[in-house]
């Protein structure tokens, strides 16, 4: 697969990628782990974060710098002309004058797609509201494959499946790789019906429940209840703390179980899990760098 496949492309949704393209990105991420080269020297990445971020923003910045490139942008739109009423389109048209690629995180669903429509430079979606987060999915897959050696496994996703964009991206990719998908959420926070319909059309093996059973799960993907996305604070209060993974929860679990979490966590995974072999969420944090190095290199056309 040549460099022209990805060069200049936007990465907006995991559904924009074929299975073979995902596998290609994961292979390139493995190469990046072995030692980066200054492949992007002289290039500039724009980071436009209209919504808070720690891991995604920092890992993109580290990835670009490891590849020899420069980074510009902002992590607080209130300190930019957005606070004066500047439109997203005008912000994108301005930043593309300074950057070779743009990474955007925005509170509104569809914002990354809009940015791609108006930008002459490649746009990479770092999360658009409750919609998609494709590079998080890529690092999730990379972490699972490193830990278990394969992706056609049983994965249980638990927590906020209605508003959680990481799970909205991940389930599509898992379906591509013939994983068995178990969806566990509080009532009212189930996976959106349109996503379930898409998965069924893909032939995915899906289970749904409000009760957590991890006895035959190989990967447990935990998400927090996302308070900031609830239109009604009372709705949040009813479901917060519904699931909490403790050592007691893991009684009877498979010995090779891995626990993933896109972070940040609140109280849904007890700190007592951190020191166990099950915990792989900080591996996810580290894996964000080589995966995003691979994405940047491919989009720039140097890999």
C-alpha positions in Angstrom: 0.0 0.0 0.0 1.7 3.2 -1.2 1.9 6.6 0.4 -0.6 8.1 -2.1 -3.4 6.1 -0.4 -3.3 8.5 2.7 -1.4 11.5 1.4 -3.5 14.6 1.8 -6.5 12.7 3.2 -8.9 13.9 5.9 -9.3 11.5 8.8 -12.8 12.4 10.1 -14.5 9.0 11.0 -13.3 5.5 11.5 -15.9 4.6 8.9 -13.8 6.5 6.3 -11.2 3.8 6.6 -11.2 0.2 5.2 -10.0 -2.7 7.3 -6.8 -3.0 5.2 -6.1 0.7 5.8 -6.5 0.4 9.5 -4.1 -2.6 9.5 -1.7 -0.5 7.5 -1.8 2.3 10.1 -1.2 -0.2 12.9 1.8 -1.6 11.1 3.3 1.9 10.6 2.7 2.6 14.3 4.8 -0.5 15.1 7.6 1.0 12.9 7.3 4.3 14.8 7.8 2.6 18.1 11.2 1.3 16.9 12.5 4.8 16.5 11.2 7.9 14.8 13.0 9.7 12.0 12.6 13.5 11.3 10.2 12.8 8.5 8.2 16.0 9.0 11.0 18.5 9.5 9.9 21.8 8.0 6.2 20.9 8.4 3.7 22.5 10.8 0.7 21.0 12.5 -2.2 23.1 13.7 -3.9 22.0 16.9 -7.3 23.5 17.3 -8.9 22.4 20.5 -12.3 24.1 21.1 -12.9 21.5 23.9 -10.7 20.4 26.8 -8.1 17.7 26.2 -5.0 16.3 27.9 -3.9 13.1 26.2 -5.1 13.7 22.7 -3.6 17.2 22.4 -0.3 16.4 24.1 0.2 13.1 22.2 -0.4 14.8 18.9 2.1 17.5 19.9 4.7 15.0 21.0 4.1 12.9 17.8 4.7 15.9 15.6 7.8 16.9 17.4 9.2 13.4 17.4 8.8 13.5 13.6 10.8 16.8 13.5 7.9 19.1 12.9 6.5 22.2 14.5 3.2 22.8 16.3 0.9 25.8 16.5 -2.6 26.3 17.8 -4.7 26.7 20.9 -6.2 24.7 23.7 -8.6 27.4 24.8 -10.8 29.0 22.2 -11.7 31.8 24.6 -8.2 33.2 24.1 -8.7 33.4 20.3 -10.9 35.5 17.9 -13.6 32.8 18.4 -14.4 34.8 21.6 -15.1 37.8 19.3 -17.5 35.8 17.2 -15.2 34.4 14.5 -16.8 31.5 12.7 -15.3 28.0 12.5 -14.9 28.4 8.8 -12.9 31.6 9.2 -10.7 30.0 11.9 -10.0 27.1 9.6 -9.2 29.3 6.6 -6.8 31.3 8.8 -5.0 28.4 10.3 -4.5 26.6 7.0 -2.4 29.6 5.9 0.1 28.6 8.6 -0.2 24.8 8.9 0.3 21.8 6.6 -2.2 19.7 8.6 -4.9 20.5 11.1 -6.1 18.5 14.1 -9.4 19.7 15.5 -11.5 18.9 18.5 -14.9 20.6 18.8 -18.0 20.4 21.0 -20.3 20.2 18.0 -21.0 17.0 16.1 -20.1 17.5 12.4 -17.6 20.3 13.0 -14.6 18.2 11.8 -16.5 17.3 8.6 -17.4 21.0 8.0 -13.7 21.9 8.6 -12.7 19.3 6.0 -15.1 20.7 3.5 -13.7 24.2 3.6 -10.0 23.4 4.2 -7.4 22.9 1.5 -5.2 21.2 4.1 -5.8 17.7 5.6 -8.1 17.7 8.7 -7.8 15.1 11.4 -10.8 14.7 13.8 -9.7 14.7 17.5 -13.3 14.4 18.6 -16.5 16.2 17.5 -19.1 16.3 20.3 -20.5 12.8 20.9 -19.9 11.7 17.4 -16.5 10.2 16.4 -12.8 10.0 17.7 -11.0 8.0 15.0 -7.4 8.2 16.3 -8.5 7.1 19.7 -10.0 4.0 18.1 -6.7 3.4 16.3 -4.7 3.5 19.5 -7.4 1.3 21.2 -7.0 -1.3 18.5 -3.2 -1.0 18.7 -3.3 -1.6 22.5 -5.6 -4.6 22.1 -3.5 -6.2 19.4 -0.2 -5.7 21.4 -1.7 -7.2 24.5 -3.7 -10.1 23.0 -2.2 -10.6 19.6 -5.5 -10.4 17.7 -8.6 -8.3 17.3 -11.3 -11.0 16.7 -12.0 -11.3 20.4 -14.9 -10.5 22.8 -15.0 -6.9 23.9 -17.4 -5.6 26.5 -18.0 -1.8 26.4 -19.5 -0.5 29.6 -20.7 3.0 30.7 -22.1 5.9 28.7 -22.7 4.4 25.3 -25.1 7.2 24.2 -22.8 10.2 24.5 -19.4 8.5 24.4 -17.7 9.2 21.1 -14.9 6.8 21.7 -17.2 3.9 21.8 -19.1 5.2 18.7 -15.9 4.9 16.8 -14.6 1.8 18.3 -17.6 -0.5 17.7 -17.4 0.1 13.9 -13.7 -0.9 13.9 -14.3 -4.0 16.1 -17.1 -5.1 13.7 -14.6 -4.9 10.8 -12.3 -7.3 12.7 -15.1 -9.8 13.5 -15.0 -9.1 17.3 -18.0 -10.1 19.5 -19.3 -6.9 21.0 -21.1 -6.7 24.3 -22.7 -3.4 25.1 -23.5 -2.6 28.8 -25.0 0.7 29.9 -27.5 2.2 32.3 -31.0 2.6 31.0 -31.3 5.7 28.9 -27.6 5.6 27.9 -27.7 2.8 25.4 -25.8 2.8 22.2 -27.8 4.9 19.6 -30.2 2.9 17.5 -28.7 4.1 14.3 -25.3 2.7 15.3 -26.8 -0.6 16.3 -28.6 -0.8 12.9 -25.3 -0.1 11.1 -23.5 -2.8 13.1 -26.2 -5.3 12.3 -25.9 -4.4 8.6 -22.2 -5.2 8.9 -23.0 -8.6 10.3 -21.6 -7.8 13.8 -22.1 -10.1 16.7 -23.7 -7.9 19.3 -25.1 -8.4 22.9 -26.8 -5.7 24.9 -27.5 -5.5 28.6 -27.8 -3.3 31.6 -26.0 -5.8 33.8 -22.2 -6.3 33.7 -20.9 -9.8 33.2 -17.2 -10.1 32.4 -16.8 -13.9 32.8 -15.9 -14.5 29.2 -14.7 -11.1 28.1 -11.2 -10.6 26.8 -11.2 -6.8 26.8 -13.3 -4.6 29.1 -13.6 -1.1 27.7 -14.8 1.2 30.5 -16.1 4.8 29.9 -17.1 7.5 32.3 -20.6 8.9 32.5 -20.1 12.1 30.6 -21.6 14.8 32.7 -20.8 17.6 30.3 -22.9 16.1 27.5 -26.1 15.7 29.5 -28.7 18.3 28.5 -30.4 17.7 31.9 -28.2 17.6 35.1 -30.9 15.5 36.9 -30.5 12.8 34.2 -26.8 12.7 35.0 -27.4 12.4 38.8 -29.6 9.4 38.2 -26.9 7.3 36.4 -23.6 8.5 37.8 -21.6 5.8 39.5 -23.7 3.0 38.0 -20.7 0.8 37.3 -17.5 0.7 39.2 -14.7 -1.7 38.4 -13.0 -3.0 41.5 -10.9 -6.1 42.4 -14.2 -7.7 43.5 -15.7 -7.1 40.0 -12.8 -9.1 38.5 -13.5 -12.3 40.5 -14.0 -15.0 37.9 -12.5 -12.9 35.1 -10.2 -14.5 32.5 -6.6 -14.4 33.4 -5.8 -12.7 30.1 -8.5 -10.0 30.6 -7.3 -6.5 29.8 -9.1 -3.3 31.0 -9.1 -0.3 28.8 -10.4 3.3 29.4 -10.0 6.3 27.1 -9.6 8.5 30.2 -10.2 10.7 32.0 -11.8 8.5 34.7 -13.8 9.7 37.6 -14.8 6.8 39.8 -15.6 4.0 37.3 -12.3 2.2 37.6 -10.9 1.9 41.2 -7.2 2.9 41.6 -6.6 -0.5 43.1 -6.8 -1.9 39.6 -3.8 0.2 38.4 -1.2 -2.1 39.7 -2.7 -5.3 38.3 -1.9 -7.0 35.0 -5.4 -6.2 33.9 -4.8 -2.5 33.6 -3.9 -1.3 30.2 -5.3 2.3 30.1 -1.9 3.9 30.7 -0.6 1.7 27.9 -3.3 3.4 25.7 -1.9 6.8 26.7 1.6 5.8 25.6 0.4 4.1 22.4 -1.2 7.4 21.4 2.1 8.7 20.4 3.3 6.1 17.8 -0.2 5.7 16.4 -0.6 9.5 15.9 2.9 9.6 14.5 1.8 7.0 11.9 -1.3 9.0 11.1 0.6 12.3 10.7 3.3 10.6 8.5 0.8 8.9 6.3 -1.4 12.0 5.8 1.7 14.0 5.1 2.7 11.5 2.5 6.1 10.6 4.0 5.3 7.0 5.1 
